[in-house]
């Protein structure tokens, strides 16, 4: 019988095989304590602590005095980072006066929780990644050879005004630091740097530097972040645009597997001296929703936003624009070390004044990541961009294919 086979695999320590055997039976057998316990053990030992957590909770809902399930539930909470709940459950098991070896194991976990509590006041994360690949259109330009002007003339386009293909490499560095003021609030700062360089057409190299700092508050299922943000973008090794502003983000975990986020931003966009007429103020608001499928290891997310850019000089208000955007993404983690991401996003742009230039910008991305050893990851990405415009010169297609090697600590 399948149940006997599952128990045999768990007892012999063949947890991955047990997990793969039990997963297709989960929908039919979830709620049966014997099955849930074995599935939870297989999941937690195979690297799926979130699924194990749900399984052990189902066991305790039917058998509230099952201390072994409570102990494993504590361990699952510890593994997913719910250290306060893990400590509460470990203490509850200790109160039942378990055998000496169980008390010793629990104490080791409690010691780690105490260390984490001391470290939790200061949290630092950083990552470095290197990308290399091919870009079919490094300058995001049209493929047409010439354009027709309203006065009846035909204007030929130079090489750099048409799509240029090139190889590229990119170095990305990011770091963040969190200082807790209390258990439920803190201050954070984050720094990002992206240096994108082309093999031949260096006039289209991109260097982006970003800095944010702000306040975070978390209470129960609610999280509030208020960041101050600054970014500088350089094109061809010369400063092109600075932006600075303030944002707000509210997140709500309204179910174990679902999260709702609302966000907003106001920023000043300031261009290089020769293009100061493009200076604008940006206002943006939007929302996002995500759902995690358990079992299955997949997450579906949806987001949408509205934005307005108003030029600071009313003489050039025809450069202002309104736009709406949306994004759909499906992330699937079939195994602990492998991750697939498929995403699609679209943005529709409508200038406020002057000749009406309508554009629809869309992106389709397929990404695979492999966490082959702790801290290290490798990946492959395929990106395709399409910009459709009622003015031909602004229409283009672009495809990027690249590999990534990353390290996080």
TORKOL-4160 file (C-alpha; in steps of 0.2 Angstrom, whole numbers, padded with zeros to 4 digits, m for minus):
409
<pt num="1" X="0000" Y="0000" Z="0000"/>
<pt num="2" X="0005" Y="0018" Z="m0003"/>
<pt num="3" X="0004" Y="0022" Z="0015"/>
<pt num="4" X="0015" Y="0008" Z="0020"/>
<pt num="5" X="0028" Y="0013" Z="0007"/>
<pt num="6" X="0027" Y="0031" Z="0013"/>
<pt num="7" X="0030" Y="0026" Z="0031"/>
<pt num="8" X="0045" Y="0015" Z="0026"/>
<pt num="9" X="0053" Y="0028" Z="0016"/>
<pt num="10" X="0052" Y="0041" Z="0030"/>
<pt num="11" X="0058" Y="0028" Z="0043"/>
<pt num="12" X="0073" Y="0024" Z="0032"/>
<pt num="13" X="0078" Y="0042" Z="0030"/>
<pt num="14" X="0074" Y="0043" Z="0011"/>
<pt num="15" X="0064" Y="0059" Z="0013"/>
<pt num="16" X="0065" Y="0066" Z="m0005"/>
<pt num="17" X="0058" Y="0050" Z="m0012"/>
<pt num="18" X="0044" Y="0050" Z="0002"/>
<pt num="19" X="0040" Y="0068" Z="m0002"/>
<pt num="20" X="0039" Y="0064" Z="m0021"/>
<pt num="21" X="0028" Y="0050" Z="m0017"/>
<pt num="22" X="0016" Y="0059" Z="m0005"/>
<pt num="23" X="0014" Y="0076" Z="m0015"/>
<pt num="24" X="0002" Y="0069" Z="m0028"/>
<pt num="25" X="m0008" Y="0062" Z="m0013"/>
<pt num="26" X="m0009" Y="0078" Z="m0003"/>
<pt num="27" X="m0026" Y="0084" Z="m0009"/>
<pt num="28" X="m0034" Y="0068" Z="m0006"/>
<pt num="29" X="m0027" Y="0064" Z="0011"/>
<pt num="30" X="m0024" Y="0081" Z="0019"/>
<pt num="31" X="m0032" Y="0081" Z="0036"/>
<pt num="32" X="m0028" Y="0063" Z="0040"/>
<pt num="33" X="m0016" Y="0064" Z="0054"/>
<pt num="34" X="m0005" Y="0049" Z="0050"/>
<pt num="35" X="m0003" Y="0055" Z="0032"/>
<pt num="36" X="0000" Y="0073" Z="0037"/>
<pt num="37" X="0014" Y="0069" Z="0049"/>
<pt num="38" X="0023" Y="0058" Z="0037"/>
<pt num="39" X="0021" Y="0071" Z="0023"/>
<pt num="40" X="0027" Y="0084" Z="0035"/>
<pt num="41" X="0043" Y="0074" Z="0040"/>
<pt num="42" X="0047" Y="0071" Z="0022"/>
<pt num="43" X="0044" Y="0089" Z="0017"/>
<pt num="44" X="0055" Y="0097" Z="0032"/>
<pt num="45" X="0069" Y="0085" Z="0028"/>
<pt num="46" X="0068" Y="0088" Z="0010"/>
<pt num="47" X="0070" Y="0107" Z="0012"/>
<pt num="48" X="0051" Y="0112" Z="0011"/>
<pt num="49" X="0048" Y="0119" Z="0029"/>
<pt num="50" X="0033" Y="0129" Z="0023"/>
<pt num="51" X="0024" Y="0114" Z="0017"/>
<pt num="52" X="0029" Y="0105" Z="0033"/>
<pt num="53" X="0022" Y="0119" Z="0044"/>
<pt num="54" X="0005" Y="0117" Z="0036"/>
<pt num="55" X="0005" Y="0098" Z="0038"/>
<pt num="56" X="0010" Y="0098" Z="0056"/>
<pt num="57" X="m0003" Y="0112" Z="0060"/>
<pt num="58" X="m0016" Y="0100" Z="0052"/>
<pt num="59" X="m0010" Y="0086" Z="0063"/>
<pt num="60" X="m0012" Y="0097" Z="0079"/>
<pt num="61" X="m0029" Y="0102" Z="0074"/>
<pt num="62" X="m0035" Y="0084" Z="0075"/>
<pt num="63" X="m0023" Y="0078" Z="0089"/>
<pt num="64" X="m0019" Y="0093" Z="0100"/>
<pt num="65" X="m0009" Y="0082" Z="0112"/>
<pt num="66" X="0003" Y="0076" Z="0099"/>
<pt num="67" X="0019" Y="0083" Z="0106"/>
<pt num="68" X="0030" Y="0075" Z="0092"/>
<pt num="69" X="0020" Y="0085" Z="0079"/>
<pt num="70" X="0021" Y="0101" Z="0090"/>
<pt num="71" X="0040" Y="0098" Z="0091"/>
<pt num="72" X="0041" Y="0096" Z="0072"/>
<pt num="73" X="0030" Y="0111" Z="0070"/>
<pt num="74" X="0042" Y="0121" Z="0081"/>
<pt num="75" X="0056" Y="0116" Z="0070"/>
<pt num="76" X="0047" Y="0121" Z="0054"/>
<pt num="77" X="0043" Y="0138" Z="0061"/>
<pt num="78" X="0061" Y="0140" Z="0066"/>
<pt num="79" X="0067" Y="0135" Z="0048"/>
<pt num="80" X="0055" Y="0148" Z="0040"/>
<pt num="81" X="0061" Y="0162" Z="0052"/>
<pt num="82" X="0046" Y="0162" Z="0064"/>
<pt num="83" X="0057" Y="0162" Z="0079"/>
<pt num="84" X="0045" Y="0169" Z="0091"/>
<pt num="85" X="0032" Y="0155" Z="0087"/>
<pt num="86" X="0045" Y="0142" Z="0087"/>
<pt num="87" X="0051" Y="0147" Z="0104"/>
<pt num="88" X="0033" Y="0146" Z="0111"/>
<pt num="89" X="0031" Y="0129" Z="0104"/>
<pt num="90" X="0048" Y="0123" Z="0110"/>
<pt num="91" X="0043" Y="0129" Z="0127"/>
<pt num="92" X="0026" Y="0120" Z="0127"/>
<pt num="93" X="0035" Y="0104" Z="0123"/>
<pt num="94" X="0048" Y="0106" Z="0137"/>
<pt num="95" X="0033" Y="0109" Z="0149"/>
<pt num="96" X="0028" Y="0091" Z="0146"/>
<pt num="97" X="0045" Y="0085" Z="0153"/>
<pt num="98" X="0051" Y="0075" Z="0137"/>
<pt num="99" X="0065" Y="0063" Z="0137"/>
<pt num="100" X="0083" Y="0070" Z="0141"/>
<pt num="101" X="0089" Y="0069" Z="0123"/>
<pt num="102" X="0073" Y="0079" Z="0117"/>
<pt num="103" X="0076" Y="0092" Z="0130"/>
<pt num="104" X="0094" Y="0093" Z="0124"/>
<pt num="105" X="0089" Y="0095" Z="0106"/>
<pt num="106" X="0076" Y="0108" Z="0110"/>
<pt num="107" X="0089" Y="0118" Z="0121"/>
<pt num="108" X="0101" Y="0119" Z="0105"/>
<pt num="109" X="0087" Y="0127" Z="0096"/>
<pt num="110" X="0083" Y="0139" Z="0110"/>
<pt num="111" X="0101" Y="0144" Z="0111"/>
<pt num="112" X="0101" Y="0148" Z="0092"/>
<pt num="113" X="0085" Y="0158" Z="0094"/>
<pt num="114" X="0093" Y="0168" Z="0108"/>
<pt num="115" X="0108" Y="0172" Z="0096"/>
<pt num="116" X="0096" Y="0176" Z="0082"/>
<pt num="117" X="0087" Y="0188" Z="0094"/>
<pt num="118" X="0103" Y="0197" Z="0098"/>
<pt num="119" X="0108" Y="0198" Z="0079"/>
<pt num="120" X="0090" Y="0203" Z="0074"/>
<pt num="121" X="0093" Y="0221" Z="0080"/>
<pt num="122" X="0106" Y="0223" Z="0066"/>
<pt num="123" X="0103" Y="0214" Z="0049"/>
<pt num="124" X="0115" Y="0216" Z="0034"/>
<pt num="125" X="0112" Y="0208" Z="0017"/>
<pt num="126" X="0122" Y="0210" Z="0002"/>
<pt num="127" X="0124" Y="0202" Z="m0016"/>
<pt num="128" X="0135" Y="0203" Z="m0031"/>
<pt num="129" X="0131" Y="0196" Z="m0048"/>
<pt num="130" X="0139" Y="0196" Z="m0065"/>
<pt num="131" X="0129" Y="0195" Z="m0081"/>
<pt num="132" X="0135" Y="0192" Z="m0099"/>
<pt num="133" X="0126" Y="0189" Z="m0115"/>
<pt num="134" X="0118" Y="0196" Z="m0131"/>
<pt num="135" X="0107" Y="0211" Z="m0135"/>
<pt num="136" X="0098" Y="0213" Z="m0151"/>
<pt num="137" X="0095" Y="0232" Z="m0149"/>
<pt num="138" X="0107" Y="0240" Z="m0136"/>
<pt num="139" X="0100" Y="0258" Z="m0141"/>
<pt num="140" X="0081" Y="0253" Z="m0141"/>
<pt num="141" X="0080" Y="0260" Z="m0158"/>
<pt num="142" X="0069" Y="0257" Z="m0173"/>
<pt num="143" X="0073" Y="0245" Z="m0187"/>
<pt num="144" X="0067" Y="0256" Z="m0202"/>
<pt num="145" X="0079" Y="0264" Z="m0213"/>
<pt num="146" X="0070" Y="0281" Z="m0216"/>
<pt num="147" X="0055" Y="0291" Z="m0210"/>
<pt num="148" X="0042" Y="0302" Z="m0219"/>
<pt num="149" X="0040" Y="0319" Z="m0212"/>
<pt num="150" X="0024" Y="0329" Z="m0213"/>
<pt num="151" X="0030" Y="0341" Z="m0225"/>
<pt num="152" X="0033" Y="0327" Z="m0238"/>
<pt num="153" X="0052" Y="0324" Z="m0236"/>
<pt num="154" X="0060" Y="0307" Z="m0232"/>
<pt num="155" X="0073" Y="0307" Z="m0219"/>
<pt num="156" X="0086" Y="0294" Z="m0219"/>
<pt num="157" X="0092" Y="0287" Z="m0202"/>
<pt num="158" X="0110" Y="0286" Z="m0197"/>
<pt num="159" X="0117" Y="0270" Z="m0190"/>
<pt num="160" X="0116" Y="0275" Z="m0172"/>
<pt num="161" X="0097" Y="0279" Z="m0175"/>
<pt num="162" X="0093" Y="0262" Z="m0180"/>
<pt num="163" X="0094" Y="0245" Z="m0170"/>
<pt num="164" X="0112" Y="0240" Z="m0165"/>
<pt num="165" X="0116" Y="0222" Z="m0159"/>
<pt num="166" X="0130" Y="0219" Z="m0147"/>
<pt num="167" X="0137" Y="0208" Z="m0134"/>
<pt num="168" X="0136" Y="0215" Z="m0116"/>
<pt num="169" X="0141" Y="0212" Z="m0098"/>
<pt num="170" X="0134" Y="0219" Z="m0082"/>
<pt num="171" X="0140" Y="0220" Z="m0064"/>
<pt num="172" X="0127" Y="0222" Z="m0051"/>
<pt num="173" X="0130" Y="0225" Z="m0032"/>
<pt num="174" X="0117" Y="0228" Z="m0019"/>
<pt num="175" X="0117" Y="0229" Z="0000"/>
<pt num="176" X="0105" Y="0233" Z="0014"/>
<pt num="177" X="0105" Y="0236" Z="0032"/>
<pt num="178" X="0091" Y="0236" Z="0045"/>
<pt num="179" X="0093" Y="0243" Z="0063"/>
<pt num="180" X="0078" Y="0238" Z="0074"/>
<pt num="181" X="0072" Y="0252" Z="0086"/>
<pt num="182" X="0059" Y="0240" Z="0094"/>
<pt num="183" X="0053" Y="0223" Z="0090"/>
<pt num="184" X="0040" Y="0230" Z="0078"/>
<pt num="185" X="0049" Y="0245" Z="0070"/>
<pt num="186" X="0066" Y="0250" Z="0063"/>
<pt num="187" X="0076" Y="0260" Z="0051"/>
<pt num="188" X="0084" Y="0254" Z="0035"/>
<pt num="189" X="0095" Y="0259" Z="0021"/>
<pt num="190" X="0099" Y="0250" Z="0004"/>
<pt num="191" X="0112" Y="0254" Z="m0009"/>
<pt num="192" X="0112" Y="0247" Z="m0027"/>
<pt num="193" X="0124" Y="0249" Z="m0042"/>
<pt num="194" X="0122" Y="0242" Z="m0059"/>
<pt num="195" X="0136" Y="0244" Z="m0072"/>
<pt num="196" X="0130" Y="0238" Z="m0089"/>
<pt num="197" X="0143" Y="0239" Z="m0103"/>
<pt num="198" X="0142" Y="0235" Z="m0122"/>
<pt num="199" X="0157" Y="0226" Z="m0131"/>
<pt num="200" X="0157" Y="0239" Z="m0145"/>
<pt num="201" X="0144" Y="0253" Z="m0143"/>
<pt num="202" X="0150" Y="0261" Z="m0127"/>
<pt num="203" X="0140" Y="0277" Z="m0130"/>
<pt num="204" X="0125" Y="0266" Z="m0124"/>
<pt num="205" X="0133" Y="0260" Z="m0109"/>
<pt num="206" X="0122" Y="0262" Z="m0093"/>
<pt num="207" X="0127" Y="0265" Z="m0075"/>
<pt num="208" X="0114" Y="0266" Z="m0062"/>
<pt num="209" X="0117" Y="0270" Z="m0044"/>
<pt num="210" X="0103" Y="0270" Z="m0031"/>
<pt num="211" X="0101" Y="0274" Z="m0012"/>
<pt num="212" X="0086" Y="0273" Z="m0001"/>
<pt num="213" X="0084" Y="0275" Z="0018"/>
<pt num="214" X="0068" Y="0275" Z="0028"/>
<pt num="215" X="0057" Y="0268" Z="0041"/>
<pt num="216" X="0048" Y="0251" Z="0043"/>
<pt num="217" X="0034" Y="0246" Z="0055"/>
<pt num="218" X="0027" Y="0229" Z="0056"/>
<pt num="219" X="0012" Y="0224" Z="0067"/>
<pt num="220" X="0004" Y="0207" Z="0065"/>
<pt num="221" X="m0001" Y="0205" Z="0047"/>
<pt num="222" X="0003" Y="0223" Z="0042"/>
<pt num="223" X="0019" Y="0230" Z="0036"/>
<pt num="224" X="0022" Y="0249" Z="0032"/>
<pt num="225" X="0038" Y="0255" Z="0024"/>
<pt num="226" X="0042" Y="0274" Z="0020"/>
<pt num="227" X="0058" Y="0276" Z="0010"/>
<pt num="228" X="0067" Y="0291" Z="0004"/>
<pt num="229" X="0074" Y="0287" Z="m0013"/>
<pt num="230" X="0088" Y="0294" Z="m0024"/>
<pt num="231" X="0095" Y="0287" Z="m0041"/>
<pt num="232" X="0107" Y="0293" Z="m0054"/>
<pt num="233" X="0107" Y="0286" Z="m0072"/>
<pt num="234" X="0122" Y="0289" Z="m0083"/>
<pt num="235" X="0122" Y="0285" Z="m0102"/>
<pt num="236" X="0139" Y="0283" Z="m0111"/>
<pt num="237" X="0149" Y="0287" Z="m0095"/>
<pt num="238" X="0140" Y="0305" Z="m0093"/>
<pt num="239" X="0127" Y="0309" Z="m0081"/>
<pt num="240" X="0109" Y="0309" Z="m0089"/>
<pt num="241" X="0096" Y="0310" Z="m0075"/>
<pt num="242" X="0095" Y="0311" Z="m0057"/>
<pt num="243" X="0079" Y="0307" Z="m0047"/>
<pt num="244" X="0074" Y="0309" Z="m0029"/>
<pt num="245" X="0058" Y="0307" Z="m0019"/>
<pt num="246" X="0048" Y="0299" Z="m0006"/>
<pt num="247" X="0038" Y="0283" Z="m0006"/>
<pt num="248" X="0026" Y="0273" Z="0004"/>
<pt num="249" X="0021" Y="0254" Z="0004"/>
<pt num="250" X="0009" Y="0245" Z="0014"/>
<pt num="251" X="0008" Y="0226" Z="0014"/>
<pt num="252" X="m0006" Y="0215" Z="0022"/>
<pt num="253" X="m0005" Y="0196" Z="0024"/>
<pt num="254" X="m0023" Y="0193" Z="0023"/>
<pt num="255" X="m0021" Y="0174" Z="0022"/>
<pt num="256" X="m0007" Y="0162" Z="0024"/>
<pt num="257" X="m0004" Y="0161" Z="0006"/>
<pt num="258" X="m0010" Y="0178" Z="0000"/>
<pt num="259" X="m0002" Y="0195" Z="0001"/>
<pt num="260" X="m0009" Y="0212" Z="m0004"/>
<pt num="261" X="0002" Y="0227" Z="m0006"/>
<pt num="262" X="m0002" Y="0246" Z="m0010"/>
<pt num="263" X="0012" Y="0258" Z="m0015"/>
<pt num="264" X="0014" Y="0276" Z="m0020"/>
<pt num="265" X="0029" Y="0287" Z="m0025"/>
<pt num="266" X="0032" Y="0305" Z="m0028"/>
<pt num="267" X="0049" Y="0310" Z="m0036"/>
<pt num="268" X="0058" Y="0324" Z="m0045"/>
<pt num="269" X="0066" Y="0319" Z="m0062"/>
<pt num="270" X="0081" Y="0331" Z="m0066"/>
<pt num="271" X="0090" Y="0329" Z="m0082"/>
<pt num="272" X="0108" Y="0334" Z="m0088"/>
<pt num="273" X="0111" Y="0353" Z="m0092"/>
<pt num="274" X="0107" Y="0351" Z="m0111"/>
<pt num="275" X="0090" Y="0343" Z="m0108"/>
<pt num="276" X="0084" Y="0353" Z="m0092"/>
<pt num="277" X="0068" Y="0357" Z="m0102"/>
<pt num="278" X="0063" Y="0339" Z="m0099"/>
<pt num="279" X="0063" Y="0341" Z="m0080"/>
<pt num="280" X="0047" Y="0334" Z="m0072"/>
<pt num="281" X="0039" Y="0328" Z="m0056"/>
<pt num="282" X="0032" Y="0311" Z="m0055"/>
<pt num="283" X="0017" Y="0304" Z="m0046"/>
<pt num="284" X="0014" Y="0286" Z="m0045"/>
<pt num="285" X="0001" Y="0274" Z="m0036"/>
<pt num="286" X="m0002" Y="0256" Z="m0038"/>
<pt num="287" X="m0006" Y="0239" Z="m0030"/>
<pt num="288" X="0000" Y="0221" Z="m0030"/>
<pt num="289" X="m0007" Y="0204" Z="m0025"/>
<pt num="290" X="0002" Y="0187" Z="m0024"/>
<pt num="291" X="m0004" Y="0170" Z="m0020"/>
<pt num="292" X="0007" Y="0155" Z="m0015"/>
<pt num="293" X="0001" Y="0138" Z="m0021"/>
<pt num="294" X="0004" Y="0124" Z="m0008"/>
<pt num="295" X="0008" Y="0111" Z="m0013"/>
<pt num="296" X="0017" Y="0115" Z="m0029"/>
<pt num="297" X="0030" Y="0128" Z="m0024"/>
<pt num="298" X="0023" Y="0141" Z="m0036"/>
<pt num="299" X="0018" Y="0159" Z="m0033"/>
<pt num="300" X="0007" Y="0170" Z="m0044"/>
<pt num="301" X="0008" Y="0188" Z="m0043"/>
<pt num="302" X="m0001" Y="0203" Z="m0051"/>
<pt num="303" X="0002" Y="0221" Z="m0050"/>
<pt num="304" X="m0004" Y="0237" Z="m0058"/>
<pt num="305" X="0000" Y="0256" Z="m0057"/>
<pt num="306" X="m0005" Y="0273" Z="m0063"/>
<pt num="307" X="0008" Y="0287" Z="m0065"/>
<pt num="308" X="0009" Y="0305" Z="m0071"/>
<pt num="309" X="0024" Y="0315" Z="m0076"/>
<pt num="310" X="0022" Y="0334" Z="m0077"/>
<pt num="311" X="0036" Y="0345" Z="m0083"/>
<pt num="312" X="0042" Y="0359" Z="m0072"/>
<pt num="313" X="0043" Y="0371" Z="m0087"/>
<pt num="314" X="0025" Y="0374" Z="m0094"/>
<pt num="315" X="0033" Y="0379" Z="m0111"/>
<pt num="316" X="0037" Y="0360" Z="m0113"/>
<pt num="317" X="0021" Y="0353" Z="m0106"/>
<pt num="318" X="0019" Y="0342" Z="m0122"/>
<pt num="319" X="0033" Y="0332" Z="m0115"/>
<pt num="320" X="0022" Y="0327" Z="m0100"/>
<pt num="321" X="0014" Y="0310" Z="m0100"/>
<pt num="322" X="0002" Y="0299" Z="m0091"/>
<pt num="323" X="0004" Y="0280" Z="m0091"/>
<pt num="324" X="m0003" Y="0264" Z="m0084"/>
<pt num="325" X="0006" Y="0248" Z="m0081"/>
<pt num="326" X="0003" Y="0230" Z="m0076"/>
<pt num="327" X="0013" Y="0215" Z="m0073"/>
<pt num="328" X="0009" Y="0196" Z="m0072"/>
<pt num="329" X="0022" Y="0184" Z="m0065"/>
<pt num="330" X="0023" Y="0165" Z="m0061"/>
<pt num="331" X="0037" Y="0159" Z="m0050"/>
<pt num="332" X="0039" Y="0140" Z="m0048"/>
<pt num="333" X="0052" Y="0131" Z="m0037"/>
<pt num="334" X="0051" Y="0113" Z="m0041"/>
<pt num="335" X="0066" Y="0109" Z="m0030"/>
<pt num="336" X="0074" Y="0119" Z="m0016"/>
<pt num="337" X="0089" Y="0123" Z="m0027"/>
<pt num="338" X="0080" Y="0127" Z="m0044"/>
<pt num="339" X="0068" Y="0141" Z="m0048"/>
<pt num="340" X="0059" Y="0146" Z="m0064"/>
<pt num="341" X="0051" Y="0163" Z="m0067"/>
<pt num="342" X="0040" Y="0168" Z="m0081"/>
<pt num="343" X="0034" Y="0187" Z="m0081"/>
<pt num="344" X="0024" Y="0198" Z="m0093"/>
<pt num="345" X="0023" Y="0217" Z="m0091"/>
<pt num="346" X="0015" Y="0231" Z="m0101"/>
<pt num="347" X="0015" Y="0250" Z="m0100"/>
<pt num="348" X="0004" Y="0262" Z="m0110"/>
<pt num="349" X="0010" Y="0280" Z="m0112"/>
<pt num="350" X="m0001" Y="0295" Z="m0117"/>
<pt num="351" X="0007" Y="0312" Z="m0118"/>
<pt num="352" X="m0004" Y="0326" Z="m0110"/>
<pt num="353" X="m0002" Y="0339" Z="m0123"/>
<pt num="354" X="0003" Y="0342" Z="m0141"/>
<pt num="355" X="0004" Y="0329" Z="m0155"/>
<pt num="356" X="m0004" Y="0313" Z="m0147"/>
<pt num="357" X="0010" Y="0300" Z="m0147"/>
<pt num="358" X="0003" Y="0284" Z="m0140"/>
<pt num="359" X="0014" Y="0269" Z="m0135"/>
<pt num="360" X="0012" Y="0252" Z="m0128"/>
<pt num="361" X="0028" Y="0245" Z="m0120"/>
<pt num="362" X="0028" Y="0226" Z="m0116"/>
<pt num="363" X="0041" Y="0214" Z="m0109"/>
<pt num="364" X="0041" Y="0195" Z="m0108"/>
<pt num="365" X="0054" Y="0186" Z="m0098"/>
<pt num="366" X="0059" Y="0168" Z="m0094"/>
<pt num="367" X="0072" Y="0165" Z="m0080"/>
<pt num="368" X="0079" Y="0150" Z="m0073"/>
<pt num="369" X="0090" Y="0151" Z="m0057"/>
<pt num="370" X="0100" Y="0137" Z="m0049"/>
<pt num="371" X="0107" Y="0138" Z="m0031"/>
<pt num="372" X="0120" Y="0125" Z="m0033"/>
<pt num="373" X="0129" Y="0128" Z="m0017"/>
<pt num="374" X="0125" Y="0139" Z="m0002"/>
<pt num="375" X="0127" Y="0158" Z="m0006"/>
<pt num="376" X="0131" Y="0154" Z="m0025"/>
<pt num="377" X="0118" Y="0154" Z="m0039"/>
<pt num="378" X="0118" Y="0153" Z="m0058"/>
<pt num="379" X="0105" Y="0157" Z="m0070"/>
<pt num="380" X="0099" Y="0159" Z="m0088"/>
<pt num="381" X="0087" Y="0173" Z="m0094"/>
<pt num="382" X="0078" Y="0177" Z="m0110"/>
<pt num="383" X="0070" Y="0194" Z="m0111"/>
<pt num="384" X="0060" Y="0201" Z="m0126"/>
<pt num="385" X="0054" Y="0219" Z="m0127"/>
<pt num="386" X="0042" Y="0227" Z="m0139"/>
<pt num="387" X="0037" Y="0245" Z="m0140"/>
<pt num="388" X="0023" Y="0249" Z="m0152"/>
<pt num="389" X="0020" Y="0268" Z="m0156"/>
<pt num="390" X="0008" Y="0277" Z="m0168"/>
<pt num="391" X="0024" Y="0286" Z="m0173"/>
<pt num="392" X="0035" Y="0274" Z="m0183"/>
<pt num="393" X="0052" Y="0280" Z="m0177"/>
<pt num="394" X="0048" Y="0275" Z="m0159"/>
<pt num="395" X="0043" Y="0257" Z="m0162"/>
<pt num="396" X="0056" Y="0244" Z="m0159"/>
<pt num="397" X="0059" Y="0226" Z="m0153"/>
<pt num="398" X="0073" Y="0220" Z="m0142"/>
<pt num="399" X="0079" Y="0203" Z="m0136"/>
<pt num="400" X="0092" Y="0200" Z="m0123"/>
<pt num="401" X="0099" Y="0183" Z="m0119"/>
<pt num="402" X="0111" Y="0181" Z="m0105"/>
<pt num="403" X="0119" Y="0170" Z="m0091"/>
<pt num="404" X="0121" Y="0176" Z="m0073"/>
<pt num="405" X="0133" Y="0171" Z="m0059"/>
<pt num="406" X="0128" Y="0178" Z="m0041"/>
<pt num="407" X="0135" Y="0177" Z="m0023"/>
<pt num="408" X="0124" Y="0183" Z="m0008"/>
<pt num="409" X="0129" Y="0185" Z="0010"/>
